[in-house]
Amino acid sequence: MEIVIVGAGPIGCYTAQLLKKYGIKVRVIEEHKEVGRPVKCAGIVGRQVFEDTLIGISKSSVINQINGAFFFYKEDNFRIEREGVAYVIDREKFDKELSKGLNVECGRRLLEIEKRGKGYWLKTSSGDIFADIVIGADGAKSRVRKFMMSELGMLKENKEDDLKDGIKDGIKYYNGWQYRIRVEENFVPEKFAQVCMSEGIPFFIWTIPESEKIIRVGIISKNGRIKLNHFLAETKIKGEIIDKLAGIIPLGMITKTSDKNIAVVGDAACHIKPLTGGGIYYGLKAAEILVECIKENDLPEYDRRWKRKFGREIRFGLWARKVYEKLNKQETKNIFSLFKENEDLIEQAANFENHSVVFRKAFKRPKIFLGATKILGRNIRKIIS
Ligand SMILES: Cc1cc2nc3c(=O)[nH]c(=O)nc-3n(C[C@H](O)[C@H](O)[C@H](O)COP(=O)(O)OP(=O)(O)OC[C@H]3O[C@@H](n4cnc5c(N)ncnc54)[C@H](O)[C@@H]3O)c2cc1C
């Protein structure tokens, strides 16, 4: 049986490593010349990435430990602490580490897929190959997902308004930007990330320290580069930009991510936390479920199992994101104030990978419940439209 994984990002490589571990032959094709490049990631991951996976992932890519975060709304701020909650990684090294021992066919791009009997004929930039099973780990703009959705009759005509909003085939695409800066003065405590909320930005601006001297500052937003430059000027962060990156985050809940002999995983399947855009942990967990289903010869079951594991989190995140994106200036400020007044709760309950936990606990506090209900009430029409 020939299993072909398209894409040697972290999730494609981890899937291949798991298959290899169970003695299942696998072939990995990757369009770029090298695994891990270009980098399109802020590179902050929760500790679970290293502590809660079936195959232990080496920490050799870790360059800093994060012990908490400062949350900002303009000048106002508060801080939560949690020793070792996350790590700052060198993403190129992380991906390369995951690809060790695999024979990745780099420089081979999937161009087209054709159904042939029970399998698939893959047209690639360097010749055609046959696959009994195809796994699409080919990221945000996955060709495998597009093919699968079309085969399953899941592609509907896109509405003009959706396209304007960056929504295509039920998936909303967000653009992210990041600068790596060698700073002139210490701007961020070395072990704390910064999260800056601001109206008009669908996510937040992040500052992640690699060390005392080097920080990563990024944003996910339309016109992100302009807004990022504006933020740097406003906050008077001075230094030399030593690296720039840009990437896409696909958010949505795909109705079906597998069929008999085909599946998508990681960003290709929108396995991403909608409130932060982080995708590595969910992608790794989905890969484990996918390989379990391949072993059991029951790929259609994959869809149900990953949704049972973290589908509710994604659904909640998508809903909360929709609410957050509708807030006006005053409401964003009010939400921030609610967070600040309840920083003790956030510090206790915040979970790097499962964001709904803190919200569920927060809603049990009457003041938060009332504040949130007021905001929801005002926006309900916009949210359900
Ligand atoms: C700006 C930004 C910041 C982010 N920050 C974080 C963060 O801090 N923490 C976090 O957890 N997540 C973060 N993410 C998300 C994270 O990068 C992704 O969730 C993660 O990379 C998903 O891994 P993947 O293997 O599914 O996809 P990818 O990493 O995108 O890998 C897909 C691979 O498939 C290859 N490929 C694509 N098409 C083809 C083709 N046709 N033929 C052959 N190969 C192909 C690509 O070259 C690529 O190597 C961020 C994303 C962005 C855009």
The ligand as an SDF file (V2000), in Angstrom:
LIG
                    3D

 53 58  0  0  0  0  0  0  0  0999 V2000
    2.0660   34.7450   11.0150 C   0  0  0  0  0  0  0  0  0  0  0  0
    1.7880   33.3960   11.6320 C   0  0  0  0  0  0  0  0  0  0  0  0
    2.1610   33.1390   12.9490 C   0  0  0  0  0  0  0  0  0  0  0  0
    1.9030   31.9010   13.5240 C   0  0  0  0  0  0  0  0  0  0  0  0
    2.3170   31.6710   14.8080 N   0  0  0  0  0  0  0  0  0  0  0  0
    2.0840   30.4670   15.3890 C   0  0  0  0  0  0  0  0  0  0  0  0
    2.5450   30.2010   16.6960 C   0  0  0  0  0  0  0  0  0  0  0  0
    3.2000   31.0240   17.3180 O   0  0  0  0  0  0  0  0  0  0  0  0
    2.2590   28.9790   17.2420 N   0  0  0  0  0  0  0  0  0  0  0  0
    1.5400   28.0270   16.5590 C   0  0  0  0  0  0  0  0  0  0  0  0
    1.2730   26.9430   17.1190 O   0  0  0  0  0  0  0  0  0  0  0  0
    1.1230   28.2660   15.3000 N   0  0  0  0  0  0  0  0  0  0  0  0
    1.3830   29.4430   14.6990 C   0  0  0  0  0  0  0  0  0  0  0  0
    0.9830   29.6770   13.4040 N   0  0  0  0  0  0  0  0  0  0  0  0
    0.2910   28.5810   12.6890 C   0  0  0  0  0  0  0  0  0  0  0  0
    1.2980   27.5130   12.3060 C   0  0  0  0  0  0  0  0  0  0  0  0
    2.3520   28.0770   11.5790 O   0  0  0  0  0  0  0  0  0  0  0  0
    0.5940   26.4230   11.4890 C   0  0  0  0  0  0  0  0  0  0  0  0
   -0.5450   26.0010   12.2100 O   0  0  0  0  0  0  0  0  0  0  0  0
    1.4990   25.2400   11.2230 C   0  0  0  0  0  0  0  0  0  0  0  0
    2.5800   25.6050   10.4160 O   0  0  0  0  0  0  0  0  0  0  0  0
    0.6980   24.1340   10.5410 C   0  0  0  0  0  0  0  0  0  0  0  0
    1.5480   23.1280   10.0920 O   0  0  0  0  0  0  0  0  0  0  0  0
    1.1690   22.2750    8.7970 P   0  0  0  0  0  0  0  0  0  0  0  0
    2.2420   21.2460    8.6730 O   0  0  0  0  0  0  0  0  0  0  0  0
   -0.2330   21.8660    8.8620 O   0  0  0  0  0  0  0  0  0  0  0  0
    1.2450   23.3160    7.5940 O   0  0  0  0  0  0  0  0  0  0  0  0
    2.4790   24.1210    7.0490 P   0  0  0  0  0  0  0  0  0  0  0  0
    3.4390   24.4350    8.1120 O   0  0  0  0  0  0  0  0  0  0  0  0
    1.9110   25.2440    6.2510 O   0  0  0  0  0  0  0  0  0  0  0  0
    3.1770   23.0970    6.0540 O   0  0  0  0  0  0  0  0  0  0  0  0
    2.5850   22.7470    4.8210 C   0  0  0  0  0  0  0  0  0  0  0  0
    3.6830   22.2430    3.9140 C   0  0  0  0  0  0  0  0  0  0  0  0
    3.0990   21.7920    2.7030 O   0  0  0  0  0  0  0  0  0  0  0  0
    3.8780   22.2440    1.6250 C   0  0  0  0  0  0  0  0  0  0  0  0
    3.0070   22.3040    0.4480 N   0  0  0  0  0  0  0  0  0  0  0  0
    1.9600   23.1330    0.2420 C   0  0  0  0  0  0  0  0  0  0  0  0
    1.4040   22.9010   -0.9590 N   0  0  0  0  0  0  0  0  0  0  0  0
    2.1150   21.8910   -1.5230 C   0  0  0  0  0  0  0  0  0  0  0  0
    2.0150   21.2130   -2.7710 C   0  0  0  0  0  0  0  0  0  0  0  0
    1.0710   21.5210   -3.6730 N   0  0  0  0  0  0  0  0  0  0  0  0
    2.9010   20.2200   -3.0400 N   0  0  0  0  0  0  0  0  0  0  0  0
    3.8570   19.8870   -2.1260 C   0  0  0  0  0  0  0  0  0  0  0  0
    4.0020   20.5030   -0.9350 N   0  0  0  0  0  0  0  0  0  0  0  0
    3.1370   21.4970   -0.6230 C   0  0  0  0  0  0  0  0  0  0  0  0
    4.3750   23.6090    2.0740 C   0  0  0  0  0  0  0  0  0  0  0  0
    5.5290   24.0050    1.3590 O   0  0  0  0  0  0  0  0  0  0  0  0
    4.6660   23.3570    3.5440 C   0  0  0  0  0  0  0  0  0  0  0  0
    5.9750   22.9120    3.7600 O   0  0  0  0  0  0  0  0  0  0  0  0
    1.2430   30.8890   12.7870 C   0  0  0  0  0  0  0  0  0  0  0  0
    0.8560   31.1430   11.4590 C   0  0  0  0  0  0  0  0  0  0  0  0
    1.1350   32.3790   10.8850 C   0  0  0  0  0  0  0  0  0  0  0  0
    0.7340   32.6380    9.4670 C   0  0  0  0  0  0  0  0  0  0  0  0
  1  2  1  0
  2  3  1  0
  2 52  2  0
  3  4  2  0
  4  5  1  0
  4 50  1  0
  5  6  2  0
  6  7  1  0
  6 13  1  0
  7  8  2  0
  7  9  1  0
  9 10  1  0
 10 11  2  0
 10 12  1  0
 12 13  2  0
 13 14  1  0
 14 15  1  0
 14 50  1  0
 15 16  1  0
 16 17  1  0
 16 18  1  0
 18 19  1  0
 18 20  1  0
 20 21  1  0
 20 22  1  0
 22 23  1  0
 23 24  1  0
 24 25  2  0
 24 26  1  0
 24 27  1  0
 27 28  1  0
 28 29  2  0
 28 30  1  0
 28 31  1  0
 31 32  1  0
 32 33  1  0
 33 34  1  0
 33 48  1  0
 34 35  1  0
 35 36  1  0
 35 46  1  0
 36 37  1  0
 36 45  1  0
 37 38  2  0
 38 39  1  0
 39 40  1  0
 39 45  2  0
 40 41  1  0
 40 42  2  0
 42 43  1  0
 43 44  2  0
 44 45  1  0
 46 47  1  0
 46 48  1  0
 48 49  1  0
 50 51  2  0
 51 52  1  0
 52 53  1  0
M  END
$$$$
